[in-house]
C-alpha cells in the first residue's frame, strides 16, 4: 500500500476559496501512474477548501487496463482531514473500469461522472478542507499505467 500525492493535493499548494457563494469553482488533480497500482494504494488528487459544497465532477484516465478481461478498479472519495470522516468511495464506487470506447468517450479511456453521495444524498458540503483522492481496489490485469485526472466542481456556502 502506498499513498501518492499529485501536485495540486500537496499541503503546500494553495487552495482556492475566495469566491462568493454560488459561483462555480473547480479543483482538479492529475497524476501519472508509472506502475500498476496495488489494492489499497491511494493517490491524493486535489483539495477543496473548508465550506466547499461539491456539486459534481468526473474521473478521466487513459485506458489503464488493456487486457481483454480487465480487472482495474479505482474509486473516488475523500480522506479523513480535520473533522471530515474519510469516505474512500464517497464520489464513486465504480467497479471495474474497462477503458473501452463508450457513450461517454468514443475512444479507449475512462470517463466517469462523480456519483456516490451526490447521487444518493445530493451535493456534499465539507466543513473543513478536504483531500479528494482515488483508491485502488484492484490492480490492472495488463498495464495499469497512464494519466489519471479527477475534476471536482464546487461552490462556497
JOZIQUI-V63893 format. One record per backbone hydrogen bond with DSSP energy under -1.0 kcal/mol. NH is the residue of the N-H (numbers start at 1). CO is the residue of the C=O. If there is no record, write none. Layout:
# JOZIQUI-V63893
nh={NH & NH}
co={CO & CO}
This chain:
# JOZIQUI-V63893
nh={4 & 6 & 9 & 10 & 13 & 23 & 25 & 27 & 29 & 31 & 33 & 40 & 41 & 42 & 43 & 44 & 45 & 46 & 48 & 51 & 52 & 53 & 54 & 55 & 56 & 58 & 59 & 60 & 61 & 62 & 64 & 66 & 73 & 75 & 76 & 77 & 78 & 79 & 81 & 84 & 87 & 90 & 91 & 97 & 102 & 109 & 110 & 112 & 114 & 115 & 117 & 118 & 120 & 121 & 122 & 124 & 126 & 130 & 132 & 133 & 134 & 135 & 136 & 137 & 138 & 144 & 146 & 148 & 149 & 150 & 151 & 152 & 153 & 154 & 155 & 157}
co={42 & 44 & 6 & 7 & 10 & 20 & 154 & 152 & 150 & 148 & 146 & 136 & 38 & 2 & 134 & 4 & 132 & 132 & 130 & 126 & 49 & 155 & 124 & 153 & 153 & 151 & 112 & 149 & 110 & 147 & 62 & 142 & 138 & 135 & 92 & 133 & 87 & 131 & 84 & 81 & 78 & 87 & 76 & 72 & 105 & 99 & 61 & 59 & 57 & 91 & 90 & 115 & 116 & 117 & 117 & 54 & 52 & 48 & 46 & 77 & 43 & 75 & 41 & 73 & 73 & 64 & 33 & 31 & 60 & 29 & 58 & 27 & 56 & 25 & 53 & 51}
